[in-house]
């Protein structure tokens, strides 16, 4: 997936109220991407998968977090958390989703 495709995906998420929160890149992919427009947060360049984390508030007061794999074939997982979720709970939930995505991608490549 090239920079232009990533920019288009970011625009689509932004138009739908999602905020880019985290960027996960393998060391290989980190060399391919120049920068992500509008993202001021840290980019993890030692990740096991290439993915973007987005979040947005839901009407029921909870917060949806979506991890979107960076590939031409759309694949995403969603975690919904209570607004008062602590940092530990947030990190556990997001880490678990990353593991599930990695496992799903491995099964797909078999």
MDTraj code that builds the backbone (N, CA, C; nanometers):
import mdtraj as md
import numpy as np

residues = "UNK UNK UNK UNK UNK UNK UNK UNK UNK UNK UNK UNK UNK UNK UNK UNK UNK UNK UNK UNK UNK UNK UNK UNK UNK UNK UNK UNK UNK UNK UNK UNK UNK UNK UNK UNK UNK UNK UNK UNK UNK UNK UNK UNK UNK UNK UNK UNK UNK UNK UNK UNK UNK UNK UNK UNK UNK UNK UNK UNK UNK UNK UNK UNK UNK UNK UNK UNK UNK UNK UNK UNK UNK UNK UNK UNK UNK UNK UNK UNK UNK UNK UNK UNK UNK UNK UNK UNK UNK UNK UNK UNK UNK UNK UNK UNK UNK UNK UNK UNK UNK UNK UNK UNK UNK UNK UNK UNK UNK UNK".split()
xyz = np.array([
    [0.0866, -0.1170, 0.0000],
    [0.0000, 0.0000, 0.0000],
    [0.0910, 0.1230, 0.0000],
    [0.0695, 0.2131, -0.0935],
    [0.1565, 0.3300, -0.1042],
    [0.0984, 0.4499, -0.0275],
    [0.1775, 0.5571, -0.0221],
    [0.1373, 0.6765, 0.0533],
    [0.0029, 0.7320, 0.0062],
    [-0.0210, 0.7329, -0.1237],
    [-0.1461, 0.7868, -0.1769],
    [-0.2652, 0.7060, -0.1278],
    [-0.2537, 0.5738, -0.1302],
    [-0.3630, 0.4882, -0.0831],
    [-0.3873, 0.5082, 0.0660],
    [-0.2802, 0.5254, 0.1421],
    [-0.2947, 0.5490, 0.2867],
    [-0.3638, 0.6828, 0.3101],
    [-0.3253, 0.7856, 0.2359],
    [-0.3888, 0.9169, 0.2500],
    [-0.5378, 0.9092, 0.2177],
    [-0.5747, 0.8337, 0.1151],
    [-0.7164, 0.8180, 0.0803],
    [-0.7915, 0.7464, 0.1923],
    [-0.7311, 0.6443, 0.2496],
    [-0.7941, 0.5720, 0.3592],
    [-0.8104, 0.6640, 0.4804],
    [-0.7074, 0.7429, 0.5111],
    [-0.7164, 0.8358, 0.6231],
    [-0.8303, 0.9350, 0.6016],
    [-0.8450, 0.9845, 0.4796],
    [-0.9528, 1.0778, 0.4486],
    [-1.0892, 1.0148, 0.4680],
    [-1.1034, 0.8894, 0.4276],
    [-1.2310, 0.8191, 0.4434],
    [-1.2652, 0.8040, 0.5918],
    [-1.1699, 0.7645, 0.6724],
    [-1.1958, 0.7507, 0.8158],
    [-1.2290, 0.8863, 0.8781],
    [-1.1542, 0.9892, 0.8403],
    [-1.1776, 1.1227, 0.8962],
    [-1.3181, 1.1727, 0.8617],
    [-1.3612, 1.1525, 0.7382],
    [-1.4951, 1.1950, 0.6971],
    [-1.6045, 1.1252, 0.7777],
    [-1.5734, 1.0081, 0.8296],
    [-1.6706, 0.9319, 0.9081],
    [-1.6514, 0.9484, 1.0583],
    [-1.5764, 1.0501, 1.0979],
    [-1.5638, 1.0839, 1.2387],
    [-1.4576, 1.0102, 1.3175],
    [-1.3729, 0.9339, 1.2513],
    [-1.2663, 0.8606, 1.3198],
    [-1.1418, 0.9478, 1.3321],
    [-1.0698, 0.9289, 1.4416],
    [-0.9446, 1.0015, 1.4645],
    [-0.8293, 0.9011, 1.4667],
    [-0.7268, 0.9272, 1.3863],
    [-0.6082, 0.8417, 1.3861],
    [-0.5365, 0.8574, 1.5188],
    [-0.5167, 0.7467, 1.5885],
    [-0.4577, 0.7525, 1.7220],
    [-0.3203, 0.6879, 1.7310],
    [-0.2983, 0.5820, 1.6547],
    [-0.1709, 0.5099, 1.6611],
    [-0.1369, 0.4542, 1.5240],
    [-0.0080, 0.4414, 1.5006],
    [0.0406, 0.3849, 1.3756],
    [0.1368, 0.2721, 1.4099],
    [0.1123, 0.1549, 1.3536],
    [0.1988, 0.0392, 1.3729],
    [0.2604, 0.0031, 1.2386],
    [0.3923, 0.0009, 1.2323],
    [0.4607, -0.0353, 1.1084],
    [0.5726, -0.1341, 1.1381],
    [0.5867, -0.2325, 1.0514],
    [0.7024, -0.3204, 1.0610],
    [0.8245, -0.2393, 1.0180],
    [0.9428, -0.2871, 1.0516],
    [1.0631, -0.2123, 1.0140],
    [1.0745, -0.2004, 0.8622],
    [1.0304, -0.3035, 0.7894],
    [1.0314, -0.2968, 0.6424],
    [0.9431, -0.1843, 0.5910],
    [0.8202, -0.1781, 0.6395],
    [0.7244, -0.0783, 0.5925],
    [0.7613, 0.0624, 0.6370],
    [0.8261, 0.0744, 0.7501],
    [0.8645, 0.2067, 0.7998],
    [0.9539, 0.2778, 0.6992],
    [1.0325, 0.2015, 0.6253],
    [1.1207, 0.2619, 0.5245],
    [1.0428, 0.3080, 0.4016],
    [0.9243, 0.2499, 0.3788],
    [0.8456, 0.2817, 0.2601],
    [0.7594, 0.4066, 0.2748],
    [0.7169, 0.4370, 0.3974],
    [0.6267, 0.5491, 0.4191],
    [0.7057, 0.6738, 0.4542],
    [0.6740, 0.7837, 0.3864],
    [0.7389, 0.9107, 0.4152],
    [0.6882, 0.9656, 0.5476],
    [0.5600, 0.9875, 0.5560],
    [0.4954, 1.0429, 0.6751],
    [0.3458, 1.0275, 0.6559],
    [0.2733, 1.0400, 0.7635],
    [0.1284, 1.0366, 0.7539],
    [0.0771, 1.1772, 0.7796],
    [0.0058, 1.2354, 0.6837],
    [-0.0397, 1.3732, 0.6987],
    [-0.1346, 1.3886, 0.8173],
    [-0.1109, 1.4933, 0.8936],
    [-0.2004, 1.5247, 1.0044],
    [-0.1803, 1.4409, 1.1282],
    [-0.0821, 1.3515, 1.1280],
    [-0.0589, 1.2680, 1.2454],
    [0.0637, 1.3175, 1.3202],
    [0.0406, 1.3595, 1.4445],
    [0.1509, 1.4134, 1.5242],
    [0.1994, 1.3159, 1.6307],
    [0.1317, 1.2026, 1.6438],
    [0.1672, 1.1066, 1.7475],
    [0.2847, 1.0190, 1.7088],
    [0.3276, 0.9364, 1.8026],
    [0.4406, 0.8474, 1.7744],
    [0.4010, 0.7354, 1.6789],
    [0.4949, 0.6970, 1.5983],
    [0.4755, 0.5868, 1.5051],
    [0.5626, 0.4719, 1.5532],
    [0.4996, 0.3591, 1.5855],
    [0.5749, 0.2424, 1.6300],
    [0.6294, 0.1722, 1.5072],
    [0.7619, 0.1698, 1.4930],
    [0.8232, 0.1133, 1.3731],
    [0.8838, -0.0246, 1.3975],
    [0.8519, -0.0851, 1.5085],
    [0.9009, -0.2202, 1.5346],
    [0.7833, -0.3151, 1.5569],
    [0.6706, -0.2828, 1.4980],
    [0.5497, -0.3627, 1.5156],
    [0.5587, -0.4917, 1.4348],
    [0.4721, -0.5854, 1.4679],
    [0.4681, -0.7122, 1.3961],
    [0.3722, -0.7089, 1.2780],
    [0.2861, -0.6062, 1.2735],
    [0.1915, -0.5888, 1.1630],
    [0.1901, -0.4421, 1.1230],
    [0.1431, -0.4173, 1.0022],
    [0.1248, -0.2804, 0.9548],
    [-0.0219, -0.2459, 0.9714],
    [-0.0507, -0.1506, 1.0592],
    [-0.1905, -0.1185, 1.0871],
    [-0.2030, 0.0221, 1.1438],
    [-0.3237, 0.0736, 1.1359],
    [-0.3566, 0.2038, 1.1936],
    [-0.4669, 0.1844, 1.2963],
    [-0.4548, 0.2529, 1.4094],
    [-0.5592, 0.2536, 1.5115],
    [-0.6360, 0.3840, 1.5016],
    [-0.7667, 0.3737, 1.4929],
    [-0.8552, 0.4887, 1.4922],
    [-0.9503, 0.4771, 1.6108],
    [-1.0033, 0.5900, 1.6564],
    [-1.1073, 0.5844, 1.7592],
    [-1.2113, 0.6925, 1.7325],
    [-1.3298, 0.6693, 1.7906],
    [-1.4356, 0.7705, 1.7875],
    [-1.5374, 0.7356, 1.8959],
    [-1.6025, 0.8396, 1.9449],
    [-1.7058, 0.8215, 2.0464],
    [-1.8298, 0.7640, 1.9803],
    [-1.9002, 0.6789, 2.0560],
    [-2.0255, 0.6214, 2.0089],
    [-2.1416, 0.6942, 2.0748],
    [-2.2595, 0.6799, 2.0183],
    [-2.3792, 0.7453, 2.0724],
    [-2.4120, 0.6968, 2.2133],
    [-2.3736, 0.5730, 2.2469],
    [-2.4031, 0.5195, 2.3800],
    [-2.2999, 0.5600, 2.4852],
    [-2.2061, 0.6480, 2.4477],
    [-2.1067, 0.6978, 2.5427],
    [-1.9782, 0.6170, 2.5460],
    [-1.9796, 0.4993, 2.4877],
    [-1.8568, 0.4205, 2.4839],
    [-1.7678, 0.4683, 2.3695],
    [-1.6453, 0.4160, 2.3651],
    [-1.5491, 0.4572, 2.2635],
    [-1.5138, 0.3363, 2.1777],
    [-1.5267, 0.3525, 2.0473],
    [-1.4894, 0.2471, 1.9535],
    [-1.3459, 0.2700, 1.9078],
    [-1.2698, 0.1635, 1.9115],
    [-1.1323, 0.1640, 1.8598],
    [-1.1284, 0.0636, 1.7454],
    [-1.0804, 0.1074, 1.6296],
    [-1.0710, 0.0180, 1.5147],
    [-0.9270, 0.0091, 1.4683],
    [-0.8805, -0.1138, 1.4538],
    [-0.7470, -0.1357, 1.3978],
    [-0.7664, -0.1786, 1.2527],
    [-0.7040, -0.1073, 1.1623],
    [-0.7194, -0.1310, 1.0177],
    [-0.5853, -0.1738, 0.9612],
    [-0.5824, -0.2942, 0.9064],
    [-0.4592, -0.3452, 0.8462],
    [-0.4254, -0.2627, 0.7221],
    [-0.2988, -0.2331, 0.7047],
    [-0.2547, -0.1581, 0.5872],
    [-0.2284, -0.2553, 0.4729],
    [-0.3280, -0.2731, 0.3907],
    [-0.3140, -0.3574, 0.2725],
    [-0.4222, -0.3168, 0.1731],
    [-0.4097, -0.3680, 0.0535],
    [-0.5089, -0.3364, -0.0490],
    [-0.6408, -0.4091, -0.0245],
    [-0.6365, -0.5143, 0.0573],
    [-0.7573, -0.5884, 0.0936],
    [-0.8006, -0.5391, 0.2317],
    [-0.9125, -0.4679, 0.2414],
    [-0.9545, -0.4114, 0.3702],
    [-0.9776, -0.5194, 0.4758],
    [-0.9203, -0.4979, 0.5929],
    [-0.9419, -0.5870, 0.7062],
    [-0.9287, -0.5042, 0.8330],
    [-1.0291, -0.5120, 0.9184],
    [-1.0279, -0.4327, 1.0411],
    [-1.0963, -0.5092, 1.1533],
    [-1.0597, -0.4761, 1.2754],
    [-1.1231, -0.5283, 1.3957],
    [-1.1616, -0.4097, 1.4829],
    [-1.2702, -0.4244, 1.5577],
    [-1.3182, -0.3154, 1.6425],
    [-1.3241, -0.3614, 1.7875],
    [-1.2793, -0.2752, 1.8768],
    [-1.2917, -0.2937, 2.0212],
    [-1.3783, -0.1788, 2.0718],
    [-1.4740, -0.2067, 2.1552],
    [-1.5582, -0.1024, 2.2130],
    [-1.5320, -0.1002, 2.3626],
    [-1.4920, 0.0164, 2.4133],
    [-1.4525, 0.0304, 2.5529],
    [-1.5383, 0.1339, 2.6248],
    [-1.5518, 0.1136, 2.7528],
    [-1.6221, 0.2109, 2.8357],
    [-1.5382, 0.3393, 2.8414],
    [-1.6049, 0.4555, 2.8523],
    [-1.5305, 0.5822, 2.8518],
    [-1.4352, 0.5966, 2.9709],
    [-1.4635, 0.5280, 3.0782],
    [-1.3789, 0.5389, 3.1975],
    [-1.2733, 0.4283, 3.2037],
    [-1.2535, 0.3568, 3.0956],
    [-1.1536, 0.2499, 3.0938],
    [-1.0170, 0.3095, 3.1244],
    [-0.9469, 0.2467, 3.2149],
    [-0.8136, 0.2938, 3.2510],
    [-0.7113, 0.2587, 3.1438],
    [-0.5939, 0.3162, 3.1591],
    [-0.4873, 0.2925, 3.0621],
    [-0.4516, 0.1448, 3.0508],
    [-0.4476, 0.0742, 3.1636],
    [-0.4136, -0.0683, 3.1606],
    [-0.5167, -0.1474, 3.0808],
    [-0.6439, -0.1206, 3.1060],
    [-0.7502, -0.1907, 3.0341],
    [-0.7448, -0.1582, 2.8852],
    [-0.7221, -0.0317, 2.8525],
    [-0.7113, 0.0096, 2.7128],
    [-0.5979, -0.0657, 2.6450],
    [-0.4808, -0.0666, 2.7071],
    [-0.3649, -0.1317, 2.6465],
    [-0.3865, -0.2818, 2.6312],
    [-0.4476, -0.3458, 2.7307],
    [-0.4764, -0.4896, 2.7209],
    [-0.5716, -0.5175, 2.6048],
    [-0.6757, -0.4379, 2.5931],
    [-0.7743, -0.4582, 2.4867],
    [-0.7134, -0.4369, 2.3485],
    [-0.6359, -0.3314, 2.3346],
    [-0.5757, -0.3025, 2.2047],
    [-0.4702, -0.4061, 2.1689],
    [-0.3914, -0.4473, 2.2660],
    [-0.2894, -0.5506, 2.2412],
    [-0.3549, -0.6819, 2.1996],
    [-0.4647, -0.7179, 2.2655],
    [-0.5361, -0.8407, 2.2306],
    [-0.5892, -0.8338, 2.0877],
    [-0.6394, -0.7184, 2.0472],
    [-0.6893, -0.7019, 1.9101],
    [-0.5746, -0.7137, 1.8096],
    [-0.4593, -0.6596, 1.8439],
    [-0.3435, -0.6702, 1.7548],
    [-0.3026, -0.8161, 1.7374],
    [-0.3056, -0.8934, 1.8453],
    [-0.2717, -1.0358, 1.8382],
    [-0.3737, -1.1087, 1.7507],
    [-0.5030, -1.0803, 1.7697],
    [-0.6064, -1.1442, 1.6876],
    [-0.5880, -1.1111, 1.5398],
    [-0.5525, -0.9858, 1.5111],
    [-0.5312, -0.9474, 1.3720],
    [-0.4107, -1.0216, 1.3148],
    [-0.3035, -1.0260, 1.3890],
    [-0.1839, -1.0964, 1.3418],
    [-0.2159, -1.2425, 1.3141],
    [-0.2889, -1.3083, 1.4027],
    [-0.3258, -1.4482, 1.3830],
    [-0.4152, -1.4656, 1.2602],
    [-0.5093, -1.3765, 1.2423],
    [-0.5987, -1.3853, 1.1262],
    [-0.5207, -1.3673, 0.9960],
    [-0.4268, -1.2752, 0.9968],
    [-0.3464, -1.2512, 0.8774],
    [-0.2574, -1.3702, 0.8471],
    [-0.2044, -1.4352, 0.9505],
    [-0.1222, -1.5544, 0.9307],
    [-0.2050, -1.6681, 0.8710],
    [-0.3285, -1.6854, 0.9203],
    [-0.4157, -1.7901, 0.8656],
    [-0.4502, -1.7609, 0.7209],
    [-0.4684, -1.6344, 0.6892],
    [-0.5033, -1.5958, 0.5526],
    [-0.3889, -1.6259, 0.4558],
    [-0.2647, -1.6120, 0.5047],
    [-0.1469, -1.6336, 0.4193],
    [-0.1099, -1.7801, 0.4035],
    [-0.1735, -1.8664, 0.4811],
    [-0.1375, -2.0102, 0.4756],
    [-0.1856, -2.0725, 0.3482],
])
top = md.Topology()
chain = top.add_chain()
for i, resn in enumerate(residues, 1):
    res = top.add_residue(resn, chain, resSeq=i)
    for name in ("N", "CA", "C"):
        top.add_atom(name, md.element.get_by_symbol(name[0]), res)
traj = md.Trajectory(xyz[None], top)
